[in-house]
Amino acid sequence: MKIKSLVLLFAFALILVGLAGCGRDIISFRDPAEKRREAISEFIDKDVAVETGETYKTEWFEFTIHSIDKVKSYAGYEAKDGNRLYKVLVTEKNIADKAIPMGSFDFYMDAPAFEEYIWALAPLDDTMMPESFELEPGEVVQYVMIFEVPVKTDKLALVYTESYDGGGDGATFSIPVK
C-alpha cells in the first residue's frame, strides 16, 4: 500500500509540474541580446507607428530617419554575395544641455532570425556617420549610414535603444525596413 501511495503521489507531483508550465511560452534567453531580439520582434509585429520622415525624441537627442533605401553600391563599396546594402539618411539634433557622445554604433539593423546585430559599415567617405563624435548642445548633423544585410531577411528593422550610463535601457525605436 505504501508503494502504491508513493507512486500515486509521484504521479500527482508530475502532473502538477506539467500543469504549471501550461499556457506559458517557454523561451530560454541565454543572453540579453536574445531577449532584446524577441522584444524587437514583438515590437515590429505590433506595427508601431515609427516611420521614416518623422522626428522622434529620445532623452538626449531628436532624430529623423529620412530614408532607408536599397542601393547597389556606395562610395565604390559593393555588397558581398548573398547580401544587399541599405543606405540610411539620418538627422540628429542634441536637445541636452551638454555634449553627448554619438556614433554609427547608436543605430543597428536587426531581425528575429539574426544571431547578432548588424552595425553600419565604417565610414567610406565624409558623408557617412563617424564611428564616434561629440554632438554639441543644439547642434544638428545629417549623415548617411550603410548597412550590409543578408538578402533573405524577414522583419528587418533599423533600431535605436536608449542606454543609460548606470545600466539599463530606456525606449526602443524600431523602424521597419520595407
C-alpha positions in Angstrom: 0.0 0.0 0.0 2.9 2.4 0.8 4.4 1.8 -2.6 1.1 2.4 -4.3 0.6 5.7 -2.4 4.2 6.8 -3.2 3.6 6.0 -6.9 0.3 8.0 -6.9 1.9 10.9 -5.0 4.8 10.9 -7.5 2.4 10.8 -10.5 0.4 13.7 -8.9 3.5 15.7 -8.5 4.5 15.2 -12.1 1.0 16.3 -13.2 1.3 19.4 -11.1 4.7 20.2 -12.5 3.4 19.7 -16.1 0.4 21.9 -15.5 2.5 24.7 -14.1 4.1 25.1 -17.5 0.8 25.0 -19.4 -0.3 28.3 -21.0 3.2 29.8 -20.8 5.5 30.3 -23.6 8.8 28.6 -22.7 11.6 30.8 -24.0 15.1 30.4 -22.9 17.1 33.6 -23.1 20.8 32.8 -23.0 21.8 36.5 -23.1 20.3 39.9 -23.0 20.7 40.4 -26.8 18.5 37.4 -27.4 15.9 38.8 -25.0 16.1 42.2 -26.8 15.7 40.5 -30.2 12.5 38.8 -29.0 11.2 42.1 -27.7 12.1 43.8 -31.0 10.3 41.1 -32.9 7.1 41.7 -30.9 7.6 45.5 -31.3 7.7 45.2 -35.1 4.8 42.8 -35.2 2.6 45.4 -33.4 3.3 47.8 -36.3 4.2 50.7 -34.1 3.9 54.0 -35.9 7.6 54.7 -36.2 8.0 56.0 -39.7 10.7 57.4 -42.0 10.4 61.2 -42.3 9.1 61.7 -38.7 11.2 63.2 -35.9 11.5 61.2 -32.7 12.7 62.4 -29.3 14.9 60.5 -27.0 16.1 61.7 -23.6 19.2 63.3 -25.2 18.5 64.0 -28.8 16.0 64.1 -31.6 16.4 62.1 -34.8 14.8 61.8 -38.1 15.3 58.8 -40.4 14.7 60.5 -43.8 15.0 57.3 -45.9 16.1 53.7 -45.9 16.9 52.6 -49.4 18.4 49.6 -51.1 21.5 50.5 -53.1 23.8 48.5 -55.3 26.9 50.2 -54.1 28.1 53.2 -52.1 31.4 55.1 -52.4 32.8 52.2 -54.5 31.7 49.5 -52.0 29.5 46.7 -53.2 27.7 44.1 -51.1 29.2 40.7 -50.8 27.4 37.7 -52.4 24.1 36.9 -50.6 23.9 40.4 -49.1 22.5 43.8 -50.0 23.2 47.3 -49.0 20.8 49.7 -47.3 21.5 53.4 -47.3 20.0 55.2 -44.3 19.9 59.1 -44.2 19.6 60.4 -40.6 19.5 63.8 -39.0 20.3 64.1 -35.3 19.9 67.2 -33.0 21.2 67.4 -29.5 18.5 68.6 -27.1 20.6 68.1 -23.9 22.4 70.9 -22.1 25.8 69.2 -22.7 27.7 67.5 -25.4 26.7 63.9 -25.9 28.7 61.1 -27.4 27.2 59.8 -30.6 28.3 57.5 -33.4 27.5 54.9 -36.0 27.0 52.3 -33.3 23.9 54.0 -31.9 21.7 52.5 -34.6 21.7 48.9 -35.9 19.8 46.6 -38.1 18.1 43.6 -36.6 15.7 40.9 -37.4 14.3 37.9 -35.4 16.5 35.4 -37.3 19.8 37.3 -36.7 22.3 35.9 -34.3 24.0 39.3 -33.9 23.0 42.9 -34.7 24.3 44.4 -37.9 26.2 47.6 -37.5 26.8 50.3 -40.1 29.9 50.0 -42.2 32.9 52.1 -41.2 32.8 55.4 -43.0 33.7 55.2 -46.6 33.6 58.9 -47.2 32.9 62.1 -45.3 29.1 61.9 -45.8 28.9 58.8 -43.6 28.4 58.9 -39.9 31.7 58.7 -38.0 32.1 55.7 -35.6 32.2 58.3 -32.8 31.8 62.0 -32.4 30.5 64.6 -29.9 27.2 66.3 -30.6 27.2 69.7 -29.0 24.1 71.3 -27.4 21.7 72.5 -30.1 23.9 71.0 -32.9 22.2 69.4 -35.8 24.1 66.9 -38.1 23.0 64.8 -41.1 24.8 61.6 -42.1 24.5 58.5 -44.2 24.8 55.0 -42.7 25.4 52.0 -44.9 24.3 48.5 -43.6 25.2 45.2 -45.3 22.3 42.8 -44.7 21.6 39.2 -45.9 19.2 39.3 -48.9 16.7 36.9 -47.3 15.7 38.7 -44.2 12.2 38.9 -42.7 11.0 41.7 -40.4 14.2 43.7 -40.8 14.3 46.9 -38.7 16.5 49.8 -38.1 16.7 50.1 -34.3 17.9 52.6 -31.7 17.7 51.8 -27.9 18.3 54.3 -25.2 21.1 53.0 -22.9 21.9 54.6 -19.6 25.4 55.1 -18.1 24.3 53.4 -14.9 22.9 50.4 -16.8 19.6 49.6 -18.2 17.7 50.6 -21.3 15.1 53.2 -22.0 12.8 53.4 -25.0 13.5 51.3 -28.2 12.7 52.9 -31.5 12.2 50.4 -34.3 11.7 51.5 -37.9 10.5 48.5 -40.1 12.5 48.3 -43.3 10.2 47.7 -46.3 
